[in-house]
């Protein structure tokens, strides 16, 4: 199996270190050769840098890619935004010689060169393609009896022409992975809707961001699920801490729904320590989530 460098991004190590720990333990359990990526910076955020200054976006993203090229390891991301930024930059630089030359002119100033020798992976895509639902079932020791609402997020599946992960509007690969744990993925209205955090909305348009989140949460609650499982730390931040803001808006009358991050969510160790989640769940619920 391909050797990997783990690109954690910004939110995981700074906001949710429990996700980092659980992800590493999950990969270790699966026998995946993954190590840290020393010197990595922000990806940078595709909805901000890429939109305003493409040259700067490519220079910053390619620098991270070159770090992993030097290690001769593919990059494994745990964030949709990081995946979108690094995968798109990697693809564009491989396909466009002029763009690659221009970007390398910046990298040359710091003694680096993009060569296009590695791939960028997302942990959900990686688990699905390299293991698959059936093989992952072999690692499950405590099947889960839970109904869950999945949130794919945006950058994991789009642009669809570049992701090659099947149907974009009604994808199933994430659902199949989660159901390998014994849980039931429940469909709900506006399942593929954005959580309301990306593209600068959470930072620049708080009211709109919360409106989108509240609508999504209402749809999830109507589906009668036990928890939310997402594939992106920024989406996780929105579902987790955003619910506090929604509850304040509702004068404390809002009924929160636990939000869990994707790859390590069924792992016993995720709930054996502090996760820094703000949407709390009961001890009984934590025990029921032990799977690997």
Secondary structure in CASP SS format (residue, H / E / C, confidence):
PFRMAT SS
TARGET T0000
AUTHOR 0000-0000-0000
METHOD secondary structure of the structure
MODEL  1
X C 1.00
X C 1.00
X C 1.00
X E 1.00
X E 1.00
X E 1.00
X E 1.00
X C 1.00
X C 1.00
X C 1.00
X H 1.00
X H 1.00
X H 1.00
X H 1.00
X H 1.00
X C 1.00
X H 1.00
X H 1.00
X H 1.00
X H 1.00
X H 1.00
X H 1.00
X H 1.00
X H 1.00
X H 1.00
X H 1.00
X H 1.00
X H 1.00
X H 1.00
X C 1.00
X C 1.00
X C 1.00
X C 1.00
X E 1.00
X E 1.00
X E 1.00
X C 1.00
X C 1.00
X C 1.00
X C 1.00
X C 1.00
X C 1.00
X C 1.00
X C 1.00
X C 1.00
X C 1.00
X C 1.00
X C 1.00
X H 1.00
X H 1.00
X H 1.00
X H 1.00
X C 1.00
X H 1.00
X H 1.00
X H 1.00
X H 1.00
X H 1.00
X H 1.00
X H 1.00
X H 1.00
X H 1.00
X H 1.00
X H 1.00
X H 1.00
X H 1.00
X H 1.00
X H 1.00
X H 1.00
X H 1.00
X H 1.00
X C 1.00
X C 1.00
X E 1.00
X E 1.00
X E 1.00
X E 1.00
X C 1.00
X C 1.00
X H 1.00
X H 1.00
X H 1.00
X H 1.00
X H 1.00
X H 1.00
X H 1.00
X H 1.00
X H 1.00
X H 1.00
X H 1.00
X H 1.00
X H 1.00
X H 1.00
X H 1.00
X H 1.00
X C 1.00
X H 1.00
X H 1.00
X H 1.00
X H 1.00
X H 1.00
X H 1.00
X H 1.00
X H 1.00
X H 1.00
X H 1.00
X H 1.00
X H 1.00
X H 1.00
X H 1.00
X C 1.00
X C 1.00
X C 1.00
X C 1.00
X C 1.00
X C 1.00
X C 1.00
X C 1.00
X C 1.00
X E 1.00
X E 1.00
X E 1.00
X H 1.00
X H 1.00
X H 1.00
X H 1.00
X H 1.00
X H 1.00
X H 1.00
X H 1.00
X C 1.00
X H 1.00
X H 1.00
X H 1.00
X H 1.00
X H 1.00
X H 1.00
X C 1.00
X C 1.00
X C 1.00
X C 1.00
X C 1.00
X C 1.00
X C 1.00
X C 1.00
X C 1.00
X E 1.00
X E 1.00
X E 1.00
X E 1.00
X E 1.00
X C 1.00
X C 1.00
X C 1.00
X C 1.00
X C 1.00
X C 1.00
X C 1.00
X C 1.00
X H 1.00
X H 1.00
X H 1.00
X H 1.00
X C 1.00
X C 1.00
X C 1.00
X C 1.00
X C 1.00
X C 1.00
X C 1.00
X C 1.00
X C 1.00
X H 1.00
X H 1.00
X H 1.00
X H 1.00
X H 1.00
X H 1.00
X H 1.00
X C 1.00
X C 1.00
X C 1.00
X C 1.00
X E 1.00
X E 1.00
X C 1.00
X C 1.00
X C 1.00
X C 1.00
X C 1.00
X C 1.00
X C 1.00
X C 1.00
X C 1.00
X C 1.00
X C 1.00
X C 1.00
X C 1.00
X C 1.00
X C 1.00
X H 1.00
X H 1.00
X H 1.00
X H 1.00
X C 1.00
X H 1.00
X H 1.00
X H 1.00
X H 1.00
X H 1.00
X H 1.00
X H 1.00
X H 1.00
X H 1.00
X H 1.00
X H 1.00
X H 1.00
X H 1.00
X H 1.00
X H 1.00
X H 1.00
X H 1.00
X C 1.00
X C 1.00
X C 1.00
X C 1.00
X E 1.00
X E 1.00
X E 1.00
X E 1.00
X C 1.00
X C 1.00
X H 1.00
X H 1.00
X H 1.00
X H 1.00
X H 1.00
X H 1.00
X H 1.00
X H 1.00
X H 1.00
X H 1.00
X H 1.00
X H 1.00
X H 1.00
X H 1.00
X H 1.00
X H 1.00
X H 1.00
X C 1.00
X C 1.00
X C 1.00
X C 1.00
X C 1.00
X C 1.00
X C 1.00
X C 1.00
X C 1.00
X E 1.00
X E 1.00
X E 1.00
X C 1.00
X C 1.00
X C 1.00
X C 1.00
X C 1.00
X C 1.00
X H 1.00
X H 1.00
X H 1.00
X H 1.00
X C 1.00
X C 1.00
X C 1.00
X C 1.00
X C 1.00
X C 1.00
X C 1.00
X C 1.00
X C 1.00
X C 1.00
X C 1.00
X H 1.00
X H 1.00
X H 1.00
X H 1.00
X H 1.00
X H 1.00
X C 1.00
X C 1.00
X C 1.00
X C 1.00
END
